[in-house]
Amino acid sequence: MENPSESVSPPSAFTKLLVGAGLASPTENLEFTRLTGGVSSDIWLAESKTAKVCIKRALSKLKVPGDWFAPVERNAFEVAWMETAWRIAPGCCPRVVAHDPETGSFAMEYLDSDTYPVWKSELRDGNVDPVFAAVTGNTLATIHAGTTGSDALAEAFSTDAIFHSIRLEPYLEATAAKHEDVAAELMDLSRVTAAQKRCLVHGDVSPKNILVSAAGPKFLDAECAWYGDPAFDVAFCLNHMLLKCLWVPEFSAGYLACFDSLRRGYFQTLSGDDERERRTAALLPGLLLGRIDGKSPVEYITDEAVRDLVREFAIDFLRNPPPDLSTIRGAWQNHLALGGA
């Protein structure tokens, strides 16, 4: 297996992957273009005479300032999540066309950004659509509901160690090490979340990992796939709706409307699950603080006074967990007004 470090040129394994899948002939010259992406993978656009696909390979060391390592076998679980989710909600992600577990690489259909813009970019530019947020919540709930109580999936996605290394430890436990005053609360959130074995979880439901289409969301980057707590997916995405209010404050009303719509779209599909909403609401302040002082802070909040604004809010709710999502949403709106954001 090739060393899964950041590549400056496409690995030879990519050509083998495409030829093996019948997407290219052994003799043709393939065209590769490196794509920008997240911190955890090497991503390329590959073009042959008959195919145009995106190839992704997991990195062992993530592209962040500190030491953050993760098992490369998570690539296989990402493929399995995409194939499982597609069966439950067809079209909810790119279609997988080839996979090589040995090199931690897979190819999926390429979705052009002109047709399928990244939701994060749309939100940044003020193209705020609460209806799309509602459909996103509904689609996520459909995947969760369709995988609930499956012993087969629980066994196939028993990725507790991976999920801990790339979600719970960097977002909650690393943050606890920096905040002794709420360390017990953060560690408890990590333990409670890890103990839930409910359904198939994506693990990185962020606007940067969702493409916008007329038919609904297309989820990307399921490297954190895990059979566990669905509240993590919901809280992870809603967290971004709150933080975006500090990124482009003039669109705050729209971001909060998306928060409301996504929450309704999700919980209306799974009506009556008040306990899941309580877990989601309890996780939110931990994730808020984690995106300031954890291993993967949001890149758009750099002013220390604004960071302190988030810290103050999150710490207060870690000490006094909100009973539901509406409580934390309303308090966030009031907090921003008081803080002058």
Secondary structure, DSSP 8 states (H G I E B T S, - for coil): ----S--SS--HHHHHHHHHTTSS-TTS--EEEE----SSEEEEEEE-SS-EEEEEEE-SB-SSSS--B--TTHHHHHHHHHHHHHHHSTTSS--EEEEETTTTEEEEE---TTTS-BHHHHHHTT---HHHHHHHHHHHHHHHHHHTT-HHHHHHT--HHHHIIIIIIIIIIHHHTT-GGGHHHHHHHHHHHHH---EEE-S---GGGEE--TT--EE---TT-EEE-HHHHHHHHHHHHHHHHHHSGGGHHHHHHHHHHHHHHHHHHTTT-HHHHHHHHHHHHHHHHHHHHSSS--TT---HHHHHHHHHHHHHHHHS--SSHHHHHHHHHHHHHHHT-
